[in-house]
Amino acid sequence: MTAVDETGLRQRALDALHTARIRTSLLTDCVDDGELTAQHSPLMSPLVWDLAHISNQEEQWLWRAVAGRAALRPEIDSVYDAFEHPRSERPTLPLLPPAEARAYAADVRTRVLDVLDGTALEGRPLVESAFAFGMIAQHEQQHDETMLITHQLRRGPAALSAPPPPADGAGDLLPAEVHVPGGPFTMGTSDEPWALDNERPAHTRIVPAYFIDTVPVTNGAYLRFMADGGYTDRRWWQPAGWAQIRQHSIAAPLFWRKDGAQWLRRRFGVEEPVPEDQPVVHVSWYEADAYARWAGRRLPTEAEWEKAARHDPATGRSRRYPWGDADPAPGHANLGQRHLSPAPAGSYREGSSPLGVRQLIGDVWEWTSSDFMPYPGFRAFPYKEYSEVFFGDEHKVLRGGSFAVDAVACRGTFRNWDYPVRRQIFSGFRTARDAEPS
């Protein structure tokens, strides 16, 4: 039996928890208490709810479930239960005020670090390979992304800043699409230590040959769809999507407005011209699907997306990431809120897949055509509310992560899902088409 590297696992968990908390502090310390307690959109929670919810989940899973200790604040469990209270009603709850929420978060974290230091990282599924600690780090980073969406929705002066992404895009010099050979590949994972239940288990999928865009669809390409009457031609739209854009007078991606002949976008409190070389972001599944139809193409299935991202035709194996098995480095992908926008199409050459597809990880979440469904052999762990309750045809799968996603919550197997009407999320897409039979 291979010895467990508990020292390495503890350090990995410690680093992931620390990185997440630094980001949480950045997102909550940059605005005043009034901004923290306000609801900036009925689609989102007040930032202070997210702050305390993060710590309540950390207390429940690491202090109570892993360490077996008595609850610190059992009276607030209901307040911060995401399934008990929809976002629209959370401002009416007896939320911890900002100073108390921060004190609670600090207290829980101090105790949890002691738990991490003293817990054997084997023998129980919840602690095997430090899974519960990795799960909580991912949970916090997922809420950090949610809080970043809230920052995008809030009105007022910019509260966040970051350097622009590297200007190394080469979208115009790359082939428009890449051929992915047909045949089997391994989808999902059974051995990624911190993979969540919906990513499991690994299984074989047979995927016919297809072509997929080399880079995500850009703002410039999307502007051509708009100029050609894309939002006024019913032919391209699913009935529900057509009803949605008519009912809400949608004629462009969220946060865009036209000023004379120029399109502008609002990005974290700053208004700027729409950069045509960046991947389009803040579009719904219906908008992505309509564009694909207009272009004579379609959205890729989830299996097609993952095969393009992970399958290495030379070896027949599936990698952890498009570039290989190494954890993401800054040269691989636009992740972790290092930048506050997608990078130009064609960027991150080091992050290319074996077939030459770029930006499959980071920049924008990519809509697929697939409903969110369990893999064969799926088992809910450690609670069914993470994935199981969302399975079905109401949610569409997004893959690949965005600039708002931390590396701990983004893998070649990682699955995100949302309603097809969602636009406030950092969502874009790429298109695909069937290969002609040989």
C-alpha angles and dihedrals in degrees: 000000000000114000115244113245094224093168092056093044092050091050092048091050092045092051092048093049092046094048091050093050093050089055093045089053092049092052095047102035095055095072134049127255092265091058091046094054097039122096104231093188133006085234091066140050123243107271090243090059090056091048095056094037090058090055095042090056090047090052094047097048105031105026098035107024101033101032096030093227128151118268115271098203108009091160092069098050092095094047091057098040104120092201095050097052125038116220094253093065100039095095088064093057124097093260123183108258115244098265093048092045090053092048091050091049092050093048093050092047094051090052093044093054088056089050091051091050094051105036124099106235096218140051098060127063091230094058101029107126088355089289097159091051091049091047091054092047089052091047091053092048090049089055089046087058089048090051090049088055087053089053089053091051096046119097124226138058120341112275098180133055137182136162117269117264117266112284095226099117117143100175095136092054097050127084111266094236143012127225114232112198119233124248141079128325136169112259124192126004141265098181108042099113098215099033112130125238098264091057091060145131115026111237139166121262125188110215123183117229115280144161123243131189114267091222135017118275109276133223089249092056091045091051088058089055089051093047090052091058096262093156094048101045111087092198093081099049137087108234092249091047092049090051090049097053093043094048094049098033092238114178104152141019115295115279093024125120133173120240107188106303094341130087116220131189132204112228119180093326097319124103115212141157113279106260106229095204096058124088112265113255137188096042125136125235088255091056092047091049092048092051091050091052091047089052091051091249138091141228114273119251117247090253091052091050093051094045090053089049102043114017117102108199092196094061103018092230131119117241126216090240135008091262096046139276099312119110114259117281125192091262093057104057148350100257142136101042090283084138130023099224140037117278120245115283111272095032125134100044088176088063096057121130120242089266094049102258111150137211095014088141120051132355098075137005106247122224116225129195092244130106116230104263135157122261118243107280095020117168123188112240134207094344133358094228092073095068116338098071090056098052115117142065098303095080130056123211122247122192141192106035129246140246085277094059124092119225092245088064098043129073137147086261098043115123126203125181139188144158113287091240094060115121106153091073120090092260131154133145149209127221136233141191137200118265116241112256110260 
